[in-house]
């Protein structure tokens, strides 16, 4: 018999108002918005719960029960495989899961599917960690360090990654030909954050990466992307 949703401790801490909908636990960070953008793009009904880092929500036993890594995002799908509720963490895995669930934003053709997946892994293994580390040295505590070698190391690698993206995007609207996919979703918030929030554009010579800049503009112009970037909304 499928496990009921209320068997998951997270639903005690964050009671669902709509238990028949996918439950999203997140914040509007570059990792978090991957999933809110994806859900807005595919139109799958969902309910969002704000994981408040200031309150330590991510460290509670209830949250760690569905995400032992103590990060965001995570989901709890009441209609998982075989009708059994499915908890899942790690943004890349969630993107693939949702794409497969609804049959959207991940090509069915095996060759194109793997083209998309390789760029998702490129983001997860390179773009996310490198841009995030650079942000620490530009925006957060690391900016006060006198030794700028760590910052410059991450700036150089971030610049290299942007170069890889820029070359690939030459003559393309999206990372997989003419199709907007989870590959694009995985990176939109990362690049936007690097330039706008971290304000690291000059440090990585962002202006030279015209293909990346045009791709970012195309992505941000999508209504679902615009909505997803502010989910869950900031407290009033």
Biotite code that builds the C-alpha atoms (Angstrom):
import biotite.structure as struc

atoms = struc.array([
    struc.Atom([0.000, 0.000, 0.000], chain_id="A", res_id=1, res_name="UNK", atom_name="CA", element="C"),
    struc.Atom([1.411, 3.448, -0.917], chain_id="A", res_id=2, res_name="UNK", atom_name="CA", element="C"),
    struc.Atom([2.787, 5.430, 2.020], chain_id="A", res_id=3, res_name="UNK", atom_name="CA", element="C"),
    struc.Atom([0.502, 8.362, 2.954], chain_id="A", res_id=4, res_name="UNK", atom_name="CA", element="C"),
    struc.Atom([1.952, 11.850, 2.695], chain_id="A", res_id=5, res_name="UNK", atom_name="CA", element="C"),
    struc.Atom([1.489, 12.501, 6.401], chain_id="A", res_id=6, res_name="UNK", atom_name="CA", element="C"),
    struc.Atom([3.894, 9.651, 7.122], chain_id="A", res_id=7, res_name="UNK", atom_name="CA", element="C"),
    struc.Atom([6.709, 12.049, 6.205], chain_id="A", res_id=8, res_name="UNK", atom_name="CA", element="C"),
    struc.Atom([7.831, 14.164, 9.207], chain_id="A", res_id=9, res_name="UNK", atom_name="CA", element="C"),
    struc.Atom([8.343, 17.206, 6.947], chain_id="A", res_id=10, res_name="UNK", atom_name="CA", element="C"),
    struc.Atom([4.567, 17.498, 6.590], chain_id="A", res_id=11, res_name="UNK", atom_name="CA", element="C"),
    struc.Atom([4.301, 18.045, 10.346], chain_id="A", res_id=12, res_name="UNK", atom_name="CA", element="C"),
    struc.Atom([6.667, 20.994, 10.230], chain_id="A", res_id=13, res_name="UNK", atom_name="CA", element="C"),
    struc.Atom([5.213, 22.327, 6.970], chain_id="A", res_id=14, res_name="UNK", atom_name="CA", element="C"),
    struc.Atom([1.595, 21.118, 6.792], chain_id="A", res_id=15, res_name="UNK", atom_name="CA", element="C"),
    struc.Atom([0.424, 21.031, 3.184], chain_id="A", res_id=16, res_name="UNK", atom_name="CA", element="C"),
    struc.Atom([-2.674, 23.003, 2.311], chain_id="A", res_id=17, res_name="UNK", atom_name="CA", element="C"),
    struc.Atom([-2.929, 20.977, -0.885], chain_id="A", res_id=18, res_name="UNK", atom_name="CA", element="C"),
    struc.Atom([-1.632, 17.469, -0.104], chain_id="A", res_id=19, res_name="UNK", atom_name="CA", element="C"),
    struc.Atom([-2.522, 16.275, -3.598], chain_id="A", res_id=20, res_name="UNK", atom_name="CA", element="C"),
    struc.Atom([0.071, 18.634, -5.099], chain_id="A", res_id=21, res_name="UNK", atom_name="CA", element="C"),
    struc.Atom([3.828, 18.309, -5.342], chain_id="A", res_id=22, res_name="UNK", atom_name="CA", element="C"),
    struc.Atom([5.447, 19.922, -2.289], chain_id="A", res_id=23, res_name="UNK", atom_name="CA", element="C"),
    struc.Atom([8.467, 22.167, -2.943], chain_id="A", res_id=24, res_name="UNK", atom_name="CA", element="C"),
    struc.Atom([10.847, 23.175, -0.143], chain_id="A", res_id=25, res_name="UNK", atom_name="CA", element="C"),
    struc.Atom([13.056, 25.959, -1.347], chain_id="A", res_id=26, res_name="UNK", atom_name="CA", element="C"),
    struc.Atom([14.330, 29.542, -1.481], chain_id="A", res_id=27, res_name="UNK", atom_name="CA", element="C"),
    struc.Atom([14.824, 31.838, -4.500], chain_id="A", res_id=28, res_name="UNK", atom_name="CA", element="C"),
    struc.Atom([18.555, 31.112, -4.751], chain_id="A", res_id=29, res_name="UNK", atom_name="CA", element="C"),
    struc.Atom([20.274, 30.031, -7.986], chain_id="A", res_id=30, res_name="UNK", atom_name="CA", element="C"),
    struc.Atom([19.793, 26.399, -6.956], chain_id="A", res_id=31, res_name="UNK", atom_name="CA", element="C"),
    struc.Atom([16.282, 26.855, -5.661], chain_id="A", res_id=32, res_name="UNK", atom_name="CA", element="C"),
    struc.Atom([14.905, 28.677, -8.684], chain_id="A", res_id=33, res_name="UNK", atom_name="CA", element="C"),
    struc.Atom([15.881, 25.831, -10.972], chain_id="A", res_id=34, res_name="UNK", atom_name="CA", element="C"),
    struc.Atom([12.921, 23.914, -9.617], chain_id="A", res_id=35, res_name="UNK", atom_name="CA", element="C"),
    struc.Atom([10.437, 26.775, -9.329], chain_id="A", res_id=36, res_name="UNK", atom_name="CA", element="C"),
    struc.Atom([11.232, 27.765, -12.936], chain_id="A", res_id=37, res_name="UNK", atom_name="CA", element="C"),
    struc.Atom([10.837, 24.151, -14.030], chain_id="A", res_id=38, res_name="UNK", atom_name="CA", element="C"),
    struc.Atom([7.491, 23.807, -12.288], chain_id="A", res_id=39, res_name="UNK", atom_name="CA", element="C"),
    struc.Atom([6.242, 27.065, -13.762], chain_id="A", res_id=40, res_name="UNK", atom_name="CA", element="C"),
    struc.Atom([7.376, 25.976, -17.244], chain_id="A", res_id=41, res_name="UNK", atom_name="CA", element="C"),
    struc.Atom([5.682, 22.579, -17.138], chain_id="A", res_id=42, res_name="UNK", atom_name="CA", element="C"),
    struc.Atom([2.513, 23.735, -15.378], chain_id="A", res_id=43, res_name="UNK", atom_name="CA", element="C"),
    struc.Atom([2.532, 20.988, -12.761], chain_id="A", res_id=44, res_name="UNK", atom_name="CA", element="C"),
    struc.Atom([0.473, 21.996, -9.691], chain_id="A", res_id=45, res_name="UNK", atom_name="CA", element="C"),
    struc.Atom([2.660, 22.472, -6.639], chain_id="A", res_id=46, res_name="UNK", atom_name="CA", element="C"),
    struc.Atom([2.768, 24.016, -3.201], chain_id="A", res_id=47, res_name="UNK", atom_name="CA", element="C"),
    struc.Atom([5.863, 25.848, -2.008], chain_id="A", res_id=48, res_name="UNK", atom_name="CA", element="C"),
    struc.Atom([7.288, 26.038, 1.500], chain_id="A", res_id=49, res_name="UNK", atom_name="CA", element="C"),
    struc.Atom([9.968, 28.565, 2.397], chain_id="A", res_id=50, res_name="UNK", atom_name="CA", element="C"),
    struc.Atom([12.992, 26.993, 4.085], chain_id="A", res_id=51, res_name="UNK", atom_name="CA", element="C"),
    struc.Atom([14.190, 29.763, 6.389], chain_id="A", res_id=52, res_name="UNK", atom_name="CA", element="C"),
    struc.Atom([17.945, 29.456, 6.868], chain_id="A", res_id=53, res_name="UNK", atom_name="CA", element="C"),
    struc.Atom([17.854, 32.107, 9.608], chain_id="A", res_id=54, res_name="UNK", atom_name="CA", element="C"),
    struc.Atom([15.584, 29.791, 11.610], chain_id="A", res_id=55, res_name="UNK", atom_name="CA", element="C"),
    struc.Atom([17.666, 26.738, 10.769], chain_id="A", res_id=56, res_name="UNK", atom_name="CA", element="C"),
    struc.Atom([14.842, 24.963, 8.953], chain_id="A", res_id=57, res_name="UNK", atom_name="CA", element="C"),
    struc.Atom([17.372, 23.140, 6.792], chain_id="A", res_id=58, res_name="UNK", atom_name="CA", element="C"),
    struc.Atom([19.001, 21.566, 9.865], chain_id="A", res_id=59, res_name="UNK", atom_name="CA", element="C"),
    struc.Atom([15.868, 20.180, 11.485], chain_id="A", res_id=60, res_name="UNK", atom_name="CA", element="C"),
    struc.Atom([15.268, 16.454, 11.719], chain_id="A", res_id=61, res_name="UNK", atom_name="CA", element="C"),
    struc.Atom([12.074, 16.814, 9.674], chain_id="A", res_id=62, res_name="UNK", atom_name="CA", element="C"),
    struc.Atom([13.870, 18.430, 6.762], chain_id="A", res_id=63, res_name="UNK", atom_name="CA", element="C"),
    struc.Atom([16.943, 16.196, 6.955], chain_id="A", res_id=64, res_name="UNK", atom_name="CA", element="C"),
    struc.Atom([14.606, 13.223, 6.646], chain_id="A", res_id=65, res_name="UNK", atom_name="CA", element="C"),
    struc.Atom([13.942, 14.185, 3.012], chain_id="A", res_id=66, res_name="UNK", atom_name="CA", element="C"),
    struc.Atom([17.248, 15.970, 2.329], chain_id="A", res_id=67, res_name="UNK", atom_name="CA", element="C"),
    struc.Atom([20.115, 14.542, 4.387], chain_id="A", res_id=68, res_name="UNK", atom_name="CA", element="C"),
    struc.Atom([22.432, 17.108, 2.776], chain_id="A", res_id=69, res_name="UNK", atom_name="CA", element="C"),
    struc.Atom([20.605, 19.944, 4.542], chain_id="A", res_id=70, res_name="UNK", atom_name="CA", element="C"),
    struc.Atom([20.439, 22.186, 1.470], chain_id="A", res_id=71, res_name="UNK", atom_name="CA", element="C"),
    struc.Atom([17.701, 23.426, -0.827], chain_id="A", res_id=72, res_name="UNK", atom_name="CA", element="C"),
    struc.Atom([15.752, 22.549, -2.869], chain_id="A", res_id=73, res_name="UNK", atom_name="CA", element="C"),
    struc.Atom([13.875, 19.363, -2.081], chain_id="A", res_id=74, res_name="UNK", atom_name="CA", element="C"),
    struc.Atom([10.511, 18.027, -3.161], chain_id="A", res_id=75, res_name="UNK", atom_name="CA", element="C"),
    struc.Atom([7.915, 15.581, -1.941], chain_id="A", res_id=76, res_name="UNK", atom_name="CA", element="C"),
    struc.Atom([5.769, 14.287, -4.789], chain_id="A", res_id=77, res_name="UNK", atom_name="CA", element="C"),
    struc.Atom([2.552, 12.647, -3.556], chain_id="A", res_id=78, res_name="UNK", atom_name="CA", element="C"),
    struc.Atom([2.215, 10.957, -6.954], chain_id="A", res_id=79, res_name="UNK", atom_name="CA", element="C"),
    struc.Atom([5.618, 9.349, -7.325], chain_id="A", res_id=80, res_name="UNK", atom_name="CA", element="C"),
    struc.Atom([6.499, 6.142, -9.166], chain_id="A", res_id=81, res_name="UNK", atom_name="CA", element="C"),
    struc.Atom([3.817, 3.515, -8.714], chain_id="A", res_id=82, res_name="UNK", atom_name="CA", element="C"),
    struc.Atom([1.624, 6.048, -6.931], chain_id="A", res_id=83, res_name="UNK", atom_name="CA", element="C"),
    struc.Atom([3.952, 6.110, -3.939], chain_id="A", res_id=84, res_name="UNK", atom_name="CA", element="C"),
    struc.Atom([5.051, 9.499, -2.509], chain_id="A", res_id=85, res_name="UNK", atom_name="CA", element="C"),
    struc.Atom([8.537, 10.376, -3.691], chain_id="A", res_id=86, res_name="UNK", atom_name="CA", element="C"),
    struc.Atom([10.939, 12.598, -1.707], chain_id="A", res_id=87, res_name="UNK", atom_name="CA", element="C"),
    struc.Atom([13.896, 13.876, -3.701], chain_id="A", res_id=88, res_name="UNK", atom_name="CA", element="C"),
    struc.Atom([16.809, 16.258, -3.193], chain_id="A", res_id=89, res_name="UNK", atom_name="CA", element="C"),
    struc.Atom([19.580, 17.684, -5.397], chain_id="A", res_id=90, res_name="UNK", atom_name="CA", element="C"),
    struc.Atom([18.418, 20.161, -8.024], chain_id="A", res_id=91, res_name="UNK", atom_name="CA", element="C"),
    struc.Atom([19.863, 18.294, -11.012], chain_id="A", res_id=92, res_name="UNK", atom_name="CA", element="C"),
    struc.Atom([18.135, 15.065, -10.031], chain_id="A", res_id=93, res_name="UNK", atom_name="CA", element="C"),
    struc.Atom([14.855, 16.901, -9.435], chain_id="A", res_id=94, res_name="UNK", atom_name="CA", element="C"),
    struc.Atom([15.027, 18.525, -12.883], chain_id="A", res_id=95, res_name="UNK", atom_name="CA", element="C"),
    struc.Atom([15.460, 15.156, -14.576], chain_id="A", res_id=96, res_name="UNK", atom_name="CA", element="C"),
    struc.Atom([12.735, 13.581, -12.431], chain_id="A", res_id=97, res_name="UNK", atom_name="CA", element="C"),
    struc.Atom([10.213, 16.292, -13.282], chain_id="A", res_id=98, res_name="UNK", atom_name="CA", element="C"),
    struc.Atom([11.123, 16.255, -16.981], chain_id="A", res_id=99, res_name="UNK", atom_name="CA", element="C"),
    struc.Atom([10.589, 12.499, -17.122], chain_id="A", res_id=100, res_name="UNK", atom_name="CA", element="C"),
    struc.Atom([7.398, 12.720, -15.068], chain_id="A", res_id=101, res_name="UNK", atom_name="CA", element="C"),
    struc.Atom([5.628, 15.068, -17.488], chain_id="A", res_id=102, res_name="UNK", atom_name="CA", element="C"),
    struc.Atom([7.552, 14.366, -20.690], chain_id="A", res_id=103, res_name="UNK", atom_name="CA", element="C"),
    struc.Atom([8.660, 17.965, -21.173], chain_id="A", res_id=104, res_name="UNK", atom_name="CA", element="C"),
    struc.Atom([11.919, 19.947, -21.440], chain_id="A", res_id=105, res_name="UNK", atom_name="CA", element="C"),
    struc.Atom([14.117, 16.879, -21.905], chain_id="A", res_id=106, res_name="UNK", atom_name="CA", element="C"),
    struc.Atom([14.226, 15.524, -25.469], chain_id="A", res_id=107, res_name="UNK", atom_name="CA", element="C"),
    struc.Atom([12.870, 12.037, -26.060], chain_id="A", res_id=108, res_name="UNK", atom_name="CA", element="C"),
    struc.Atom([15.443, 11.390, -28.760], chain_id="A", res_id=109, res_name="UNK", atom_name="CA", element="C"),
    struc.Atom([18.307, 9.602, -26.957], chain_id="A", res_id=110, res_name="UNK", atom_name="CA", element="C"),
    struc.Atom([21.068, 11.609, -28.645], chain_id="A", res_id=111, res_name="UNK", atom_name="CA", element="C"),
    struc.Atom([19.460, 14.952, -27.792], chain_id="A", res_id=112, res_name="UNK", atom_name="CA", element="C"),
    struc.Atom([18.552, 13.737, -24.318], chain_id="A", res_id=113, res_name="UNK", atom_name="CA", element="C"),
    struc.Atom([22.182, 13.017, -23.525], chain_id="A", res_id=114, res_name="UNK", atom_name="CA", element="C"),
    struc.Atom([23.240, 16.328, -25.030], chain_id="A", res_id=115, res_name="UNK", atom_name="CA", element="C"),
    struc.Atom([20.938, 18.046, -22.557], chain_id="A", res_id=116, res_name="UNK", atom_name="CA", element="C"),
    struc.Atom([22.029, 15.916, -19.628], chain_id="A", res_id=117, res_name="UNK", atom_name="CA", element="C"),
    struc.Atom([25.710, 16.569, -20.229], chain_id="A", res_id=118, res_name="UNK", atom_name="CA", element="C"),
    struc.Atom([25.082, 20.305, -19.845], chain_id="A", res_id=119, res_name="UNK", atom_name="CA", element="C"),
    struc.Atom([23.082, 19.726, -16.657], chain_id="A", res_id=120, res_name="UNK", atom_name="CA", element="C"),
    struc.Atom([26.067, 17.835, -15.268], chain_id="A", res_id=121, res_name="UNK", atom_name="CA", element="C"),
    struc.Atom([28.367, 20.604, -16.509], chain_id="A", res_id=122, res_name="UNK", atom_name="CA", element="C"),
    struc.Atom([26.344, 23.050, -14.438], chain_id="A", res_id=123, res_name="UNK", atom_name="CA", element="C"),
    struc.Atom([26.141, 20.837, -11.363], chain_id="A", res_id=124, res_name="UNK", atom_name="CA", element="C"),
    struc.Atom([29.822, 19.953, -11.376], chain_id="A", res_id=125, res_name="UNK", atom_name="CA", element="C"),
    struc.Atom([31.328, 23.209, -12.610], chain_id="A", res_id=126, res_name="UNK", atom_name="CA", element="C"),
    struc.Atom([29.207, 26.311, -13.024], chain_id="A", res_id=127, res_name="UNK", atom_name="CA", element="C"),
    struc.Atom([27.377, 26.052, -9.706], chain_id="A", res_id=128, res_name="UNK", atom_name="CA", element="C"),
    struc.Atom([30.348, 25.383, -7.439], chain_id="A", res_id=129, res_name="UNK", atom_name="CA", element="C"),
    struc.Atom([32.710, 27.810, -9.180], chain_id="A", res_id=130, res_name="UNK", atom_name="CA", element="C"),
    struc.Atom([30.282, 30.709, -9.430], chain_id="A", res_id=131, res_name="UNK", atom_name="CA", element="C"),
    struc.Atom([29.269, 30.135, -5.825], chain_id="A", res_id=132, res_name="UNK", atom_name="CA", element="C"),
    struc.Atom([32.849, 30.166, -4.565], chain_id="A", res_id=133, res_name="UNK", atom_name="CA", element="C"),
    struc.Atom([33.553, 33.316, -6.529], chain_id="A", res_id=134, res_name="UNK", atom_name="CA", element="C"),
    struc.Atom([30.497, 34.896, -4.934], chain_id="A", res_id=135, res_name="UNK", atom_name="CA", element="C"),
    struc.Atom([31.928, 34.198, -1.479], chain_id="A", res_id=136, res_name="UNK", atom_name="CA", element="C"),
    struc.Atom([35.060, 36.163, -2.331], chain_id="A", res_id=137, res_name="UNK", atom_name="CA", element="C"),
    struc.Atom([33.204, 39.001, -4.066], chain_id="A", res_id=138, res_name="UNK", atom_name="CA", element="C"),
    struc.Atom([30.000, 39.459, -2.071], chain_id="A", res_id=139, res_name="UNK", atom_name="CA", element="C"),
    struc.Atom([30.442, 37.814, 1.299], chain_id="A", res_id=140, res_name="UNK", atom_name="CA", element="C"),
    struc.Atom([33.140, 37.383, 3.968], chain_id="A", res_id=141, res_name="UNK", atom_name="CA", element="C"),
    struc.Atom([35.872, 36.540, 1.498], chain_id="A", res_id=142, res_name="UNK", atom_name="CA", element="C"),
    struc.Atom([35.787, 40.048, 0.012], chain_id="A", res_id=143, res_name="UNK", atom_name="CA", element="C"),
    struc.Atom([37.660, 41.335, 3.061], chain_id="A", res_id=144, res_name="UNK", atom_name="CA", element="C"),
    struc.Atom([40.520, 38.884, 2.705], chain_id="A", res_id=145, res_name="UNK", atom_name="CA", element="C"),
    struc.Atom([43.745, 40.658, 1.845], chain_id="A", res_id=146, res_name="UNK", atom_name="CA", element="C"),
    struc.Atom([45.033, 37.705, -0.155], chain_id="A", res_id=147, res_name="UNK", atom_name="CA", element="C"),
    struc.Atom([43.189, 37.931, -3.497], chain_id="A", res_id=148, res_name="UNK", atom_name="CA", element="C"),
    struc.Atom([44.658, 34.745, -4.940], chain_id="A", res_id=149, res_name="UNK", atom_name="CA", element="C"),
    struc.Atom([41.668, 32.555, -3.954], chain_id="A", res_id=150, res_name="UNK", atom_name="CA", element="C"),
    struc.Atom([39.277, 35.079, -5.504], chain_id="A", res_id=151, res_name="UNK", atom_name="CA", element="C"),
    struc.Atom([41.320, 35.314, -8.656], chain_id="A", res_id=152, res_name="UNK", atom_name="CA", element="C"),
    struc.Atom([41.500, 31.533, -8.950], chain_id="A", res_id=153, res_name="UNK", atom_name="CA", element="C"),
    struc.Atom([37.715, 31.224, -8.904], chain_id="A", res_id=154, res_name="UNK", atom_name="CA", element="C"),
    struc.Atom([37.337, 34.237, -11.186], chain_id="A", res_id=155, res_name="UNK", atom_name="CA", element="C"),
    struc.Atom([39.649, 32.632, -13.740], chain_id="A", res_id=156, res_name="UNK", atom_name="CA", element="C"),
    struc.Atom([37.765, 29.326, -13.647], chain_id="A", res_id=157, res_name="UNK", atom_name="CA", element="C"),
    struc.Atom([34.387, 31.069, -13.855], chain_id="A", res_id=158, res_name="UNK", atom_name="CA", element="C"),
    struc.Atom([35.647, 33.001, -16.855], chain_id="A", res_id=159, res_name="UNK", atom_name="CA", element="C"),
    struc.Atom([36.840, 29.771, -18.473], chain_id="A", res_id=160, res_name="UNK", atom_name="CA", element="C"),
    struc.Atom([33.433, 28.158, -17.947], chain_id="A", res_id=161, res_name="UNK", atom_name="CA", element="C"),
    struc.Atom([31.677, 31.170, -19.462], chain_id="A", res_id=162, res_name="UNK", atom_name="CA", element="C"),
    struc.Atom([33.993, 30.780, -22.449], chain_id="A", res_id=163, res_name="UNK", atom_name="CA", element="C"),
    struc.Atom([32.953, 27.147, -22.871], chain_id="A", res_id=164, res_name="UNK", atom_name="CA", element="C"),
    struc.Atom([29.307, 28.200, -22.765], chain_id="A", res_id=165, res_name="UNK", atom_name="CA", element="C"),
    struc.Atom([29.841, 31.101, -25.137], chain_id="A", res_id=166, res_name="UNK", atom_name="CA", element="C"),
    struc.Atom([31.517, 28.961, -27.802], chain_id="A", res_id=167, res_name="UNK", atom_name="CA", element="C"),
    struc.Atom([28.769, 26.351, -27.588], chain_id="A", res_id=168, res_name="UNK", atom_name="CA", element="C"),
    struc.Atom([26.003, 28.957, -27.846], chain_id="A", res_id=169, res_name="UNK", atom_name="CA", element="C"),
    struc.Atom([27.364, 30.493, -31.030], chain_id="A", res_id=170, res_name="UNK", atom_name="CA", element="C"),
    struc.Atom([24.568, 30.152, -33.584], chain_id="A", res_id=171, res_name="UNK", atom_name="CA", element="C"),
    struc.Atom([22.230, 28.565, -31.023], chain_id="A", res_id=172, res_name="UNK", atom_name="CA", element="C"),
    struc.Atom([19.311, 29.985, -29.083], chain_id="A", res_id=173, res_name="UNK", atom_name="CA", element="C"),
    struc.Atom([19.559, 27.330, -26.382], chain_id="A", res_id=174, res_name="UNK", atom_name="CA", element="C"),
    struc.Atom([22.027, 24.722, -25.185], chain_id="A", res_id=175, res_name="UNK", atom_name="CA", element="C"),
    struc.Atom([20.387, 21.939, -27.165], chain_id="A", res_id=176, res_name="UNK", atom_name="CA", element="C"),
    struc.Atom([19.719, 23.386, -30.605], chain_id="A", res_id=177, res_name="UNK", atom_name="CA", element="C"),
    struc.Atom([16.399, 25.199, -30.868], chain_id="A", res_id=178, res_name="UNK", atom_name="CA", element="C"),
    struc.Atom([14.861, 23.551, -27.806], chain_id="A", res_id=179, res_name="UNK", atom_name="CA", element="C"),
    struc.Atom([14.621, 25.144, -24.376], chain_id="A", res_id=180, res_name="UNK", atom_name="CA", element="C"),
    struc.Atom([15.442, 22.346, -21.925], chain_id="A", res_id=181, res_name="UNK", atom_name="CA", element="C"),
    struc.Atom([16.461, 21.618, -18.370], chain_id="A", res_id=182, res_name="UNK", atom_name="CA", element="C"),
    struc.Atom([20.024, 22.370, -19.478], chain_id="A", res_id=183, res_name="UNK", atom_name="CA", element="C"),
    struc.Atom([19.052, 26.019, -19.848], chain_id="A", res_id=184, res_name="UNK", atom_name="CA", element="C"),
    struc.Atom([16.995, 26.024, -16.661], chain_id="A", res_id=185, res_name="UNK", atom_name="CA", element="C"),
    struc.Atom([19.939, 24.666, -14.692], chain_id="A", res_id=186, res_name="UNK", atom_name="CA", element="C"),
    struc.Atom([22.164, 27.626, -15.638], chain_id="A", res_id=187, res_name="UNK", atom_name="CA", element="C"),
    struc.Atom([19.902, 30.679, -15.994], chain_id="A", res_id=188, res_name="UNK", atom_name="CA", element="C"),
    struc.Atom([19.809, 31.544, -12.310], chain_id="A", res_id=189, res_name="UNK", atom_name="CA", element="C"),
    struc.Atom([23.534, 30.901, -11.951], chain_id="A", res_id=190, res_name="UNK", atom_name="CA", element="C"),
    struc.Atom([24.584, 33.350, -14.662], chain_id="A", res_id=191, res_name="UNK", atom_name="CA", element="C"),
    struc.Atom([22.012, 35.927, -13.602], chain_id="A", res_id=192, res_name="UNK", atom_name="CA", element="C"),
    struc.Atom([23.265, 35.722, -10.021], chain_id="A", res_id=193, res_name="UNK", atom_name="CA", element="C"),
    struc.Atom([26.907, 36.027, -11.041], chain_id="A", res_id=194, res_name="UNK", atom_name="CA", element="C"),
    struc.Atom([26.283, 39.275, -12.898], chain_id="A", res_id=195, res_name="UNK", atom_name="CA", element="C"),
    struc.Atom([23.473, 40.884, -10.908], chain_id="A", res_id=196, res_name="UNK", atom_name="CA", element="C"),
    struc.Atom([23.744, 39.760, -7.291], chain_id="A", res_id=197, res_name="UNK", atom_name="CA", element="C"),
    struc.Atom([27.448, 39.021, -7.012], chain_id="A", res_id=198, res_name="UNK", atom_name="CA", element="C"),
    struc.Atom([28.238, 41.945, -9.340], chain_id="A", res_id=199, res_name="UNK", atom_name="CA", element="C"),
    struc.Atom([31.209, 39.971, -10.663], chain_id="A", res_id=200, res_name="UNK", atom_name="CA", element="C"),
    struc.Atom([30.716, 40.861, -14.330], chain_id="A", res_id=201, res_name="UNK", atom_name="CA", element="C"),
    struc.Atom([33.812, 43.036, -14.592], chain_id="A", res_id=202, res_name="UNK", atom_name="CA", element="C"),
    struc.Atom([35.921, 40.487, -12.749], chain_id="A", res_id=203, res_name="UNK", atom_name="CA", element="C"),
    struc.Atom([35.112, 37.748, -15.281], chain_id="A", res_id=204, res_name="UNK", atom_name="CA", element="C"),
    struc.Atom([34.972, 40.071, -18.324], chain_id="A", res_id=205, res_name="UNK", atom_name="CA", element="C"),
    struc.Atom([31.326, 39.171, -18.844], chain_id="A", res_id=206, res_name="UNK", atom_name="CA", element="C"),
    struc.Atom([30.871, 41.740, -21.612], chain_id="A", res_id=207, res_name="UNK", atom_name="CA", element="C"),
    struc.Atom([32.974, 39.632, -23.977], chain_id="A", res_id=208, res_name="UNK", atom_name="CA", element="C"),
    struc.Atom([30.624, 36.659, -23.727], chain_id="A", res_id=209, res_name="UNK", atom_name="CA", element="C"),
    struc.Atom([27.964, 38.009, -26.055], chain_id="A", res_id=210, res_name="UNK", atom_name="CA", element="C"),
    struc.Atom([26.397, 34.652, -26.835], chain_id="A", res_id=211, res_name="UNK", atom_name="CA", element="C"),
    struc.Atom([25.918, 33.943, -23.134], chain_id="A", res_id=212, res_name="UNK", atom_name="CA", element="C"),
    struc.Atom([24.474, 37.415, -22.567], chain_id="A", res_id=213, res_name="UNK", atom_name="CA", element="C"),
    struc.Atom([21.996, 36.993, -25.443], chain_id="A", res_id=214, res_name="UNK", atom_name="CA", element="C"),
    struc.Atom([21.010, 33.531, -24.161], chain_id="A", res_id=215, res_name="UNK", atom_name="CA", element="C"),
    struc.Atom([20.447, 34.937, -20.674], chain_id="A", res_id=216, res_name="UNK", atom_name="CA", element="C"),
    struc.Atom([18.252, 37.715, -22.038], chain_id="A", res_id=217, res_name="UNK", atom_name="CA", element="C"),
    struc.Atom([16.187, 35.182, -24.007], chain_id="A", res_id=218, res_name="UNK", atom_name="CA", element="C"),
    struc.Atom([15.755, 33.045, -20.927], chain_id="A", res_id=219, res_name="UNK", atom_name="CA", element="C"),
    struc.Atom([14.796, 35.904, -18.622], chain_id="A", res_id=220, res_name="UNK", atom_name="CA", element="C"),
    struc.Atom([12.188, 37.041, -21.163], chain_id="A", res_id=221, res_name="UNK", atom_name="CA", element="C"),
    struc.Atom([10.236, 33.802, -20.710], chain_id="A", res_id=222, res_name="UNK", atom_name="CA", element="C"),
    struc.Atom([7.181, 34.435, -18.475], chain_id="A", res_id=223, res_name="UNK", atom_name="CA", element="C"),
    struc.Atom([7.627, 31.188, -16.536], chain_id="A", res_id=224, res_name="UNK", atom_name="CA", element="C"),
    struc.Atom([11.270, 32.018, -15.837], chain_id="A", res_id=225, res_name="UNK", atom_name="CA", element="C"),
    struc.Atom([10.297, 35.482, -14.634], chain_id="A", res_id=226, res_name="UNK", atom_name="CA", element="C"),
    struc.Atom([7.753, 33.980, -12.238], chain_id="A", res_id=227, res_name="UNK", atom_name="CA", element="C"),
    struc.Atom([10.013, 31.215, -11.027], chain_id="A", res_id=228, res_name="UNK", atom_name="CA", element="C"),
    struc.Atom([12.814, 33.579, -10.060], chain_id="A", res_id=229, res_name="UNK", atom_name="CA", element="C"),
    struc.Atom([10.755, 34.871, -7.137], chain_id="A", res_id=230, res_name="UNK", atom_name="CA", element="C"),
    struc.Atom([9.378, 31.636, -5.690], chain_id="A", res_id=231, res_name="UNK", atom_name="CA", element="C"),
    struc.Atom([8.914, 31.441, -2.809], chain_id="A", res_id=232, res_name="UNK", atom_name="CA", element="C"),
    struc.Atom([8.414, 35.216, -2.672], chain_id="A", res_id=233, res_name="UNK", atom_name="CA", element="C"),
    struc.Atom([10.362, 37.250, -0.156], chain_id="A", res_id=234, res_name="UNK", atom_name="CA", element="C"),
    struc.Atom([8.486, 37.877, 3.115], chain_id="A", res_id=235, res_name="UNK", atom_name="CA", element="C"),
    struc.Atom([6.623, 41.177, 3.228], chain_id="A", res_id=236, res_name="UNK", atom_name="CA", element="C"),
])
